Amino acid sequence: MRKRIAGLLGCLLVLATGARAQVVPEKRIAAAQMQFTQDGKELLAKVFEKNNTTGAMSPWHLMRWDVENGRELSRVRLPGLPFLRYLFSPDGRLFYRPPMKEEGEQIVLCDAVTGKQVCTLETAGIRVLPQKFSADGKLLLGSWEWGHSGFWDTRTGKQVPLFASQGESERFDTTLFSTDNRRVVRIGLNKNEQKATHRWVVVFDRKTGKRLNSFFIENKKIRDYELSPNGRYLLGRPERASVDQKPAQIPLWSMENGTLLHLLALKPDYLTSFKLHFSADGKRLFALVSTYDRLNFYQNSRYPYARQTWSTSSGQELSNTGLPIEVITYFNGIRPTPTMMASSVDMFAQFTNENSIRLISLENGEVAGTIRMDEIGLRS
């Protein structure tokens, strides 16, 4: 009875939203946790194959494709618990996988091309949770209980004693790596000089660990931060896309002294989620915003996505363009989760029901290419 009700609700949702009905293929390929490499030239995804008739499933694989021509570059069978979240390096060459039962608390890093183990981190028995790779994949940030964190060399597995806090008075909870691999920025609290409404920012030299600069920024209920590629700006991602049905504002600070330069307003008036990207030179900021959610109807059926562009130097909005990107409704009547989508500065990747991944230009919302997965043969 529950299945019948769920199926009926799914059909009603498809009709109500105007999404096109889709035929369930005999063999279903599912892609999850998609990610573009930092240069936008490759796309990675965890993939498995399921026979809709027999219910048989293949092992999970990590696959890589060339974005320009859709050519498959590599595939690696994933051991352990592949339905858990993996962590990929920005260059797409390394990944962390959750440990298998017999490995205990070991942190294993693997080559994304061959699948072979590269190293095991030396954690002295501490249960470490990997958080983020540096841009070149050579450093890994990990955290453990009580808000502590550290860095490891991904080539040797040894901990790197750099970028540390100064005693108990200083506590960092956010770390950013510059894309040129020259700086490490840490954000948190400074109990000795703490202002109740501010956050403490420290800039380190990546090679020597020397402190180069430090300053306070105003705390504006930020979920996380991003450093511009040119190192001049610090971006804050608000906790919510909208507050009291008004779009959230994106703060942009100077990395020289922490001055708040601009508050950039997201549009349209009602939105549910957004992704932010700097241009390669750091002179422009792009926001890909969506005006629908997974449970309710479209807010804007013609343009469910929009792309905003600002100048980082002046804060002026340069463009605000609606994108006619189709919103996929899946077999069970729900909309895609963020793990089934990915975006770079120029491209949006969208997993579809036709065993394919659409590559959509963010300049005009048109399909720029398709990665077909019908005959990838994961069982072979």
N, C-alpha and C positions, 0 to 999 in steps of 0.2 A: 504494500500500500504506500509506504514512504517513497519507494522508487517511482511509483506511478505519479504521485503528487509532485515530486521533484521534476520529473520529466514534463508534466503539464505546465508547471511554473516556468521551466526553461523555454518551452514553446511559446507561452504567452509573452515572455520577456523578449524573445526574438521578434515577435510580431509588433510588440509595443514600441520597441526601439527602432524599428525599421532596418535592423541589421539583416544582411542577406542570409537566407537559409542555406545550410551546407550539408552535403551528403557525407555520411560517415564512411570513410574508406575501409576496405577490409583490413589493411595493415596501417596502423597509426604510428607515426614517428613523433615523439614529444621532445621538445627542446626546453631547457631550463637554464637559468643563471647565465644568460648571454652577456658578453662583454666585448667591446671594441678594444683593440690595443691603443696605446696612447697616441700613436700617429694616425689612427683611423684606417690603417691599411688592411688589418686582419680582424676577423670576428671569431670569438671562441664561444662554445656552448657545450653544456652537458646534455647528452642525447641518449634516448633508449627507444627501442622498437617494440610494439605490442601488436599481437594478432587479435583483432576485435572479435573473431569467431571463437577461437580456442582459449583466449585469455593468456596465452604464453607470452613471456616477456624476455627480451634479450638483456645481456649485461649493459650497464651504463658505459658510455664512452665519452671522452673529451675530444671534440672535433674542432679543427681550425680551417677557416676558409680565407681565400683572397677576396677582399671586398670588391675589387675592380672587375674581376671576371667570374666570381663565384666558384673558382676552382678549389677543390679540397686540397689542403696542404698536409694535414696529418690527422690521425685518429689514434687514441690511446684508450685501452680498456681500463676502467677505474675499479680498483679493488676496495674492500672495506665497506663503508656506508655512503655510497655516492649520492643518496637523496639528501644528506646533510650538506650544509653550505661549505663550498670550497673557497679558497682565496687565490686569485691569480695576480701575478706581477703585471705592472702596466705595459711591459714590453711583450707580454704573452709567452715568455720562455720558461717560467717557473710556476708551480702551484703548490699550495699546501692542501693536504687532504686530511680529514679527520682520521685519527688512528684506529686501526683494527683492534679487536679485543685482546689479542695476544701481544700487542705492542704497548699496552698500558697507557701511560701518559706521554709517550714519545711524540715529538713534533717532527714529522717527516716532510721534507721538501723534495719534489719530483720535477723532472724535466718534462715540459708540456709537449715536446715533439716526440720523444722516445718513451716516456712514461717511467723511465728508470729513476731510481732514488739518487738524489744528488748529495744529500747530507741529512743527518739527524741533529737537531739543536741540542747543545749542552745546557740543560736547565737545572742541574743539581737536584733533581727530584721534585722541583716545583711545578705545579700544574699551570702551564703558560697557555694563554689563548692568543694566537697570532692575529694581528689587527690590520697591518698595512705593510706593503712593500715600498721601497724607494723607487723612483722613476726608472733607474737602471737595474732594479731587481737585486742589487748587491747587499742591501740592508733590509732587515725585517723587524718591525716593531711588534713586541708582544707584551701582554699585560697579565697580571695575576692579582690575587686577593688584596684587599685594602687599598686599591687604587694604584698599586705599584706598576711600573713598566720598565722595559729595557730593550736593547737593540742587539741583533745577532747578525754576524757575517754569513750570508747564505752560501758562500763557497766553502767555508770551513766548519760552520755550525757553532763557532765560538762566540761568546757574548762580547760585545764591544763596550768598554767602559767609558762612553762619551755621552755628552748631552744630559748629564745628570742634574737633578735638583740640588739646591744648596741647603741640605739638612731638612728638618721637618717643617720649617717655615714655608717651604716652597713645594707645591704639589701640582703636577701637570696632569691633565686629563685628555689633551688633544695634541697630536703631533702632525706636522705637515712637512713633506719633502719637496723642495723646489725641483722643477722639471729639468733644470740644468745641472742638478746633482751637486750644487755648491753650498746650499744652505739647508739647515734643519730648523724649523720654527716650532716652538712648544708653547702651549697656552694653558693657563690654569690659575692657581691662587698664590698670592704672596701674603702670608699672615702678618709679616712685619710691617708691610706698607699697604695692606689691603684696604681698598675702598669697597664698600658694600655693594655698589652698583657697577663695579668694573672688573675686568679680567686682565690677568698679567700675561704679557707676551715677551718671549725671549728668543732672539735669533742667534743661532750657532753656526760656526764654520763647519761644514760637513767633514772636511779632511782632518782638521786639528781638534775639533770640539770646543774651540775658543768661543767665548761669548762676544758677539759683535754689537748687539744692541738690545735694549729692553724698554718697554713702555706699557702703559695701561690703555685699554679700550673699554668703551661703555658696554655693559652687558645688556643686549636687547633680545633676550630669550632666543638664543641661537642654537640650532640643532647641531650644526658642524660648520667647518670653515674650509676655505680653499685659497691657495696662494696663486696669484697670476704668474704666467710663464716668465714674464720679464722681472718678477720679484718686486714690483712697485706697489702692488695692491693686495689687500687682504679682504676676502669676501665672506660674508656671514649668511648662512642659509637659515631662514626663520624656521621655528618649530612647526608652524602650520602655514598652509598655502593661503588661508584667509582667516581673519579674526573678526567676529561679529558680522560675517558676510561681507567684509571689506578685504580687498587683496592685501597680503602682507607686503612689507617693504624690505628690500634687500640692502643692508648697510655695506658700504665700501670704504675701507680705511686706508690711510697711507702707511706703508711699511717703514717709512722713515722715522715717524714720531707718534703714530697712532691716531692722527687727526681723522675725524670722520669727514670724509669728502662728499659723499652722496648717499641719499636714501632713494633707491630705485623702486618705483611702484609697479607691481605686477598687474597685468590686465589679461583677460577681461574682468568685469566686475565680480564674476563668480567663477572660481576655479577650484579644482580639488587636488591637483598635484603639479609639480614642476621639476625640471632638471636644468641645471646651470652649467655653462661651459664658457671658458675664456677662449678668444682666438689665440692662435699660436704666438702672435706678437704681444698679446696682452692689451691691445688697444680697444678691443670690443668685448662685450659680454652678451651672451645669448641665453635666452630662457625658452625652453620648450614647455608650454603649459597645456594641460588637458582640462576640458570643461565638462567631463562626465565622471561618474564613479561606477564601481562594479555592481552596485545594488540598485541604484536609481536610474531613471531614464536619462537620455541625452539632455544636456543643458543647451547644446547647440548642435542640431543634427547635421547641418551642412559642414561646419568647421569644428569638429570635436577637439582639434588641436590648434594651437597658435604659436607663433614664434616671435619673440620680442628681441630687439637688439638695442644696446646702448653704447655710447662712447664712454670709456672708463675715465678719460681725462676731464670731460665736461659734465658727464652724467646725463647728457641729452639723449632722449629716445630717438633712435635712428629709423626704426621701422617696427610695425606691429601687424603681422600678416597671418590671416587665417589659413590653415592647411587642411585640404579635403582628404585627410587620411581616414580610411575606413576603420571603424572600431569593430574588432572581431568578437563575435559571441561564440563560445565554445560549445561542445556537444552537450554539456550538462547545464547550459543556459547561463553560465557566469562569464564575466569579462576577464581579460587576461590579468595576471598578477605582474608586478614589476620584474620578476625573474624571467618572464617570457618576452621581455622587450629590452632594448639597449639603445643608447644614443651616443653619438660623438658630436663634434662641432658641426659637421655637414650632413650626417646620415642618421637615419632612424631604422632600426632593425625590428621586425615584427613577426613573431611566429604565427603561422596560419593553420587552418584546419586541413589544408591540402598537402600536408607533409612538406611544407616549404617555409622558408624564411624570406620575407619581403625586405628589400633594401630601398628605403624611401628617401628622396632628396629633401632636405629641410629648407632648401631655397624656394621650392614651389609645391611640395607635398606630393609630387609624382613618383611613381615606382621607377627606380633607377636600375633595378636588377632583382633577380630571384635566385635563391639557392634551393635547388630541388634536392629532396632527401628520400624520394620514393624507393630508390634502388641502392641504398647505401650498404645493405647487407651486413648488419651488425652481428648476425649469428655466425657468419663465416669466419 
